[in-house]
Amino acid sequence: MSTAVPSTTATDKEPMKTDHSRAVADGAHSHAGPEPAGQRFTSFELSDFPLPTGREEEWRFSPAHRFQKFFSGELAGPAPTVGVETAPGVTSEQVGRDDERLGRIGAPVDRVAAAAWNAFTEATVLTVGAKQTPEQPTSVTITGAGGNEPGTNHLVIVAEEHSQATVVVNHAGSAQLAQTVEVDVRDGAQLTLVTLQEWDEGSVHLSAHRARVGRDAKLRHVVVTLGGDVVRITPDAVLAEPGGEVEGLGLYFTDAAQHQEHRLLIDHVAPNCISRVTYKGALQGKDAHAVWIGDVVIRSTAEGTDTYELNRNLVLTEGARADSVPNLEIETGEIEGAGHASATGRFDDEQMFYLRARGIPELEARRLVVSGFFAELINQIAVPSVTDRLTQAIEEEIRHTEAVSA
């Protein structure tokens, strides 16, 4: 039976102080927005970010040698096609980069995100009207155009006051893509945003998600990563007004030679806000590499904060590696609670023995253990069209595991 190969794990729930490699600075863009995320430098100017070497904190777990075309800032490759099916009460527009709604959530935090901002020519803007509560999700399908040169995509989602909606964004086809997703959840609104990365083999996808959550508003941010050669998602959420809430859910299944990286930051600026983060991943095959970085910042103004983050990794075969790093920065002692947990483990021998002892064949026992590992998280996602797809996708991955292990 294989053993886990974690390079970094943390299992304690005590606050952890973390120093970031960049100092806070004002963005160079004229649009107003929240303060920079955490203690990281932010700017809309590409020249403000030196060419990465791969040793920087934000790139040290990434295959930086595969991003050289993205680092150059010359993102002139074909843009993906964007198809939108809106629910009642939701509007969709294609706008130019001079639209005043763009860039208001915050500035890029790394060189690729800045390159994506400077290179896109048009954006898709989805707006959920005030007090609208559509029962059906709005669906966005982003289909890669293929080719070897990186292109860009820009998506803006605005949930107006006291609205309640679900948006599902599916990425498919073949692409080399630098993407920006801006999310504005206004006062009293509730938005569920699900992004699925189901890319074809050979795809590289680097996506920066920047969100702002208003007073008594809630964002459920769900990331599902299954396909592509390299996928790196960096969600930042700012709890900017009292009573805000962020729930971050993530599921990934990393196969041989895939690199899947999820690097989050929840920035508690306002008092009496809540954040919960749960990410789970399974890994199989030689050189499968999953990275999860979970940063939570509780500022001196964020009294009454309640936050917890959790990452679990299940290593199914030899040759796979998981890096998991939860971090807490706490600037006030007047909080309700703050904690984190992280663990990476191999396939459980005891569970397997228990099932085999009751007459369940090995392959069926393996299926039950892996399905059980993801079951609670899939139920939390609670979007039927998505959960059905995930259940099927995990079954397909388990069959692949059986073939690899045979």
Number of C-alpha atoms within 10 A of each C-alpha: 10 16 16 20 17 18 11 15 17 15 14 13 16 11 14 15 12 15 10 13 12 13 11 15 13 12 21 12 14 9 14 12 15 15 19 21 24 24 18 18 21 27 23 25 17 21 12 15 19 10 15 18 11 15 11 12 11 16 13 12 18 22 12 15 11 11 18 14 15 22 23 13 21 15 23 12 17 19 24 22 11 18 14 17 15 19 18 15 17 21 16 16 12 13 15 13 17 11 12 10 16 19 22 19 25 27 27 29 23 24 24 28 26 25 25 29 26 17 18 20 14 17 22 20 19 22 18 30 20 19 15 18 19 18 12 13 21 23 17 20 18 20 18 22 18 20 13 15 15 23 26 28 24 23 20 23 21 24 30 21 20 20 23 23 22 21 23 20 20 19 23 20 19 22 30 29 27 27 22 27 18 24 25 23 30 25 22 21 28 27 27 22 20 22 19 21 21 18 24 18 14 16 22 24 23 21 23 26 22 25 28 27 30 25 20 20 27 27 27 19 22 21 20 21 23 23 26 26 20 23 23 21 21 21 21 24 28 27 32 22 22 23 21 29 27 26 19 24 23 22 24 24 23 29 26 17 16 25 24 27 25 21 19 21 20 27 25 33 24 23 23 21 28 22 24 19 22 21 23 22 25 28 29 27 22 15 17 24 24 28 20 27 18 24 20 29 23 27 18 15 15 26 21 20 26 20 25 18 25 21 26 20 28 23 26 26 25 19 19 27 25 29 20 25 20 26 21 24 19 21 15 14 13 14 18 13 13 22 19 26 20 24 20 24 17 19 19 17 11 9 14 19 13 12 18 16 10 8 9 15 12 14 16 14 18 23 18 16 16 19 16 12 17 19 13 10 17 21 11 12 20 11 17 12 10 16 17 11 11 18 14 11 15 19 15 12 20 22 15 15 20 16 9 13 15 7
